[in-house]
Amino acid sequence: MQAWLAPKYLMWLWQGFGVTVGLALSAAIAATAAGFVLAMARHARYRPLRHAAGAYVVAFRNTPLLVQLLFWYFGVATLLPDAVMQWLNTVHSVHVAGWALRWPSFEFVAGWLGLTCYSAAFIAEEFQAGLRGVPVGQHHAAAALGLTPLQAFRHVVLPQAVRISLPPLFGQYMNLVKNSSLTMAIGLAELSYAARQVETETFQTFAAFGVATVLYIAAVAVIEAVAHAVAHRRDLSLARR
């Protein structure tokens, strides 16, 4: 038995890591946008909209992510026409300037939907906490300057709310990277899935999952480094004022 993994298996893990990064990044972007919209809806004047946004947050925050992933992969698949499912399960690619752009697999789409909907509920609460953290005096000061409610929100409230929300937001992004490992349950060939495949074929459990662990730590460490850099830059900008 080899003391280390062969290059072929290291490539499997690297490809799985690429899927993990792509899934986490695309889900983070979509979940951030959706979470911001949900937070705005929680402050809407239209009461049914506030209740709908609140119900969404409660439902998705209190449902296991694995159940949601299985719902998107198995449950939604039963509702779609056979022709649509056949199209989703067929490889589609477009060649642009020598690059092959491929439509993601149905496993990737289902994983992306599950992670996005789940993370959006938590991110909405982080934005909500940021909005509530802006002192009431800031609203009154903006009104005293003659700003309209929209101008006050855009130029006074929102920047401060984002600053308050950033640290926990980065925490949610770290959780998203770790939660992406659950998509192996629906057959997505991400890092955990690749590690399991390598372990099954080589019986080198420590090496396979050891490399996967290092890659997960590296991804989370990058996010944490970005979070520290953003916080340091924010502190410097506040000190200059």
C-alpha positions in Angstrom: 0.0 0.0 0.0 1.3 3.4 -0.9 2.2 5.8 1.9 0.6 8.7 0.0 -2.1 9.2 -2.6 -1.3 8.7 -6.3 -1.6 11.8 -8.5 -4.8 10.5 -10.0 -6.5 10.5 -6.6 -5.1 13.9 -5.7 -6.6 15.2 -8.9 -10.0 13.8 -7.9 -9.8 15.7 -4.6 -8.7 18.8 -6.3 -11.6 18.6 -8.8 -14.0 18.0 -5.9 -12.5 21.1 -4.1 -13.2 23.1 -7.3 -16.8 22.0 -7.2 -17.0 22.9 -3.5 -15.6 26.4 -4.1 -17.8 27.0 -7.1 -20.9 25.9 -5.2 -20.1 27.9 -2.1 -19.2 31.0 -4.0 -22.4 31.0 -6.2 -24.6 30.1 -3.3 -23.0 32.9 -1.2 -23.7 35.5 -3.8 -27.3 34.4 -4.3 -28.0 34.0 -0.6 -26.6 37.4 0.2 -28.9 39.0 -2.4 -31.9 37.0 -1.2 -31.1 37.6 2.5 -30.9 41.4 1.9 -34.3 41.3 0.1 -35.8 39.3 3.0 -34.4 41.8 5.5 -35.9 44.7 3.5 -39.2 42.8 3.4 -39.2 42.5 7.2 -39.2 46.3 7.3 -41.8 46.8 4.6 -45.0 48.8 5.4 -47.1 46.1 3.8 -47.9 43.8 6.7 -48.5 40.6 4.6 -45.1 41.0 3.1 -43.5 41.3 6.5 -45.3 38.2 7.7 -44.3 36.3 4.5 -40.7 37.2 5.0 -40.8 36.2 8.6 -42.5 32.9 7.9 -39.8 32.1 5.3 -37.0 32.8 7.8 -38.6 30.7 10.5 -39.3 27.8 8.1 -35.9 27.6 6.6 -33.9 28.3 9.8 -35.7 25.5 11.6 -35.6 22.8 9.0 -32.5 20.6 8.7 -30.4 21.5 5.6 -30.1 17.8 4.6 -33.9 17.5 4.4 -34.0 20.7 2.3 -31.4 19.3 -0.1 -33.3 16.0 -0.4 -36.4 17.9 -1.1 -34.9 20.0 -3.9 -33.2 16.9 -5.5 -35.9 14.2 -5.1 -39.1 16.1 -4.3 -38.9 18.8 -7.0 -37.7 16.3 -9.5 -41.0 14.4 -9.2 -42.9 17.7 -10.0 -40.9 18.5 -13.2 -41.9 17.0 -16.6 -39.8 14.1 -17.8 -38.5 16.2 -20.8 -37.2 18.9 -18.4 -35.5 16.3 -16.2 -33.9 14.7 -19.3 -32.6 18.1 -20.4 -31.2 18.9 -16.9 -29.5 15.5 -16.8 -27.9 16.0 -20.2 -24.5 17.6 -20.6 -24.8 21.0 -22.3 -21.9 23.1 -23.3 -21.2 26.3 -25.2 -17.7 27.1 -26.7 -16.7 30.7 -26.3 -13.2 31.8 -27.3 -11.8 28.4 -26.8 -13.5 27.9 -23.5 -16.2 25.3 -22.9 -19.0 26.7 -20.7 -21.0 23.8 -19.3 -24.5 23.9 -17.8 -24.2 22.5 -14.3 -25.6 19.1 -13.4 -29.0 18.8 -11.7 -27.1 17.7 -8.6 -25.3 21.0 -8.6 -28.4 23.0 -9.3 -30.3 21.2 -6.5 -27.4 21.7 -4.1 -27.2 25.4 -5.0 -30.9 25.9 -4.5 -30.8 24.2 -1.1 -27.8 26.0 0.2 -29.0 29.4 -1.1 -32.5 29.1 0.4 -31.1 27.8 3.7 -28.3 30.4 4.0 -30.5 33.3 2.9 -32.7 32.8 6.0 -29.6 33.2 8.3 -28.1 36.0 6.3 -31.4 37.9 6.4 -31.2 37.8 10.2 -27.7 39.2 10.1 -28.9 42.1 7.9 -31.8 42.5 10.2 -29.6 42.8 13.2 -27.4 45.3 11.4 -30.4 47.5 10.6 -31.6 47.3 14.1 -28.1 48.2 15.3 -28.2 51.6 13.7 -29.1 54.1 16.4 -32.5 55.9 16.1 -30.6 59.2 16.3 -29.1 58.5 12.9 -32.5 58.4 11.4 -33.5 61.6 13.1 -30.3 63.3 12.0 -30.8 62.3 8.4 -34.4 63.6 8.5 -33.1 66.9 10.0 -30.7 67.3 7.1 -33.7 67.2 4.7 -33.0 63.7 3.3 -35.9 61.7 2.0 -36.5 58.3 3.7 -34.9 56.6 0.7 -31.9 58.9 0.7 -31.5 58.5 4.4 -31.6 54.7 4.1 -29.1 54.7 1.2 -26.6 57.2 2.5 -26.9 56.9 6.3 -28.6 53.8 7.5 -27.4 51.2 5.0 -23.6 51.8 5.2 -23.8 51.5 9.0 -26.0 48.4 8.9 -23.5 46.7 6.5 -20.6 47.5 8.8 -22.4 45.9 11.7 -23.5 42.9 9.6 -20.1 42.1 8.0 -18.5 40.1 10.8 -21.4 37.6 11.2 -21.9 37.6 7.5 -18.4 36.2 7.0 -19.2 33.6 9.6 -22.2 32.5 7.5 -19.9 32.2 4.5 -17.7 29.9 6.5 -20.7 27.8 7.5 -21.7 27.7 3.8 -18.4 26.1 2.8 -18.8 23.5 5.5 -22.4 22.9 4.8 -21.7 22.3 1.2 -20.3 18.9 2.2 -23.9 17.7 2.8 -24.5 17.8 -0.9 -22.7 14.5 -1.2 -26.0 13.0 0.0 -27.6 14.0 -3.4 -24.6 12.7 -5.4 -22.8 16.0 -6.1 -19.1 15.2 -6.7 -17.8 17.9 -4.3 -14.8 17.5 -1.9 -16.4 15.2 0.6 -17.8 13.0 -2.1 -14.4 12.9 -3.8 -12.7 12.0 -0.5 -15.2 9.1 0.0 -14.5 7.9 -3.5 -10.8 8.0 -3.0 -11.1 6.2 0.3 -13.3 3.5 -1.2 -10.8 2.8 -4.1 -7.5 3.1 -2.2 -8.5 2.2 1.4 -6.3 5.1 2.5 -8.8 6.7 4.9 -6.4 8.9 6.7 -4.8 10.3 3.5 -8.0 10.8 1.6 -9.9 12.6 4.4 -6.7 14.3 5.6 -6.2 16.1 2.3 -9.9 17.0 2.2 -9.7 18.4 5.8 -6.7 20.5 4.8 -8.5 21.9 1.8 -11.6 22.8 3.9 -9.4 24.5 6.4 -7.6 26.4 3.6 -11.0 27.6 2.2 -12.2 28.8 5.6 -8.9 30.4 6.4 -9.1 32.5 3.2 -12.6 33.7 4.2 -11.3 34.5 7.7 -8.3 36.4 6.3 -10.6 38.4 4.1 -12.8 39.1 7.1 -9.9 40.4 9.1 -8.6 42.5 6.2 -12.1 44.1 5.8 -12.3 44.7 9.6 -8.9 46.2 9.6 -9.7 48.5 6.7 -12.9 49.6 8.4 -11.1 50.4 11.7 -8.6 52.5 9.8 -11.3 54.4 8.0 -13.1 55.1 11.3 -9.8 56.2 12.9 -9.2 58.8 10.2 -12.5 60.5 10.7 
